Amino acid sequence: MRLLLAIVVILGLFTADLRYNRLQTTRSVLATLVTPVYWVAELPERVAQWGDKHLHSRLALEEDNERLQRENLVLQGRSQQMASLQAENVRLRALLNSTALLRDDVLVAELIGVSPDPVRHQLVINKGLADDVYPGQPLIDADGLMGQIVEVSSNSSRALLITDATHSIPVQVNRNGVRAIAEGTGSLGSLEIRHVSATTDIQLGDLLVTSGLGGRFPEGYPVAVVTEIERDPGRTFARVVARPSAALDRSRHVLLVFSTKHGRGD
């Protein structure tokens, strides 16, 4: 009887709602009352979605941050290399522009080694017999004379710098033509000028150039600038010290000078 009564009531409610729309207000009230239940039921899922979204966003941000840091590090490294390449390009331009002032044929060479012995001022370059390099050939950079070739192999050569203690070169004062001998002191920053009389007209700042005497070095290449003069009345010769014009400790690319006597291919 209870079940039958419940079925009759349900059918009556269906009929009243479908035919006469009598329960619209009741449904609205019940829906309003049930809304908090729906919200509470969906709360765990919403919390889970919110957590997944924010956790994923944080991980994505951390990954992006790490990626950007790596890219920034790479770009900084490349920018340092670009600065080095730019400086090398400037040096090469200066070196090549200096060839316009030369009367002799030249060949660009690159340094590939230096002597590990601090007493011996020698360099190794990447040109040799295959490039017609010969012993005694002058070596210069954009600023002046560096030295000469002393040993030649098939694809490389060894050069002796003008500051080596065993090296000497005939020079003359560019201002007045006074001749002297510039000898290496074993220090890259200085040459000592020999056989200069105490009464000789030589001054601080005078440019010393190759005199061409001896036939080893062509005339007129810058060698050094006078930086120190000591005149002792009790001595026949003055003590004269000069600073090399060439960048002996910095030049990476150099020029090999082929004089008329030793032309390329001869």
Secondary structure, DSSP 8 states (H G I E B T S, - for coil): -HHHHHHHHHHHHHHHHHHH-TTHHHHHHHHHHHHHHHHHHHHHHHHHHHHHHHHHHHHHHHHHHHHHHHHHHHHHHHHHHHHHHHHHHHHHHHHHHHGGG-SSEEEEEEEEEE-S-TTS-EEEES--GGGT--TT-EEE-SSSEEEEEEEE-SS-EEEEETTSTT-EEEEEETTT--EEEEEE-S-TT-EEEES-BTTS---TT-EEEE--TTSSS-TT-EEEEEEEEE--TT-SB-EEEEEESS-TTT-SEEEEEE-STT-TT-
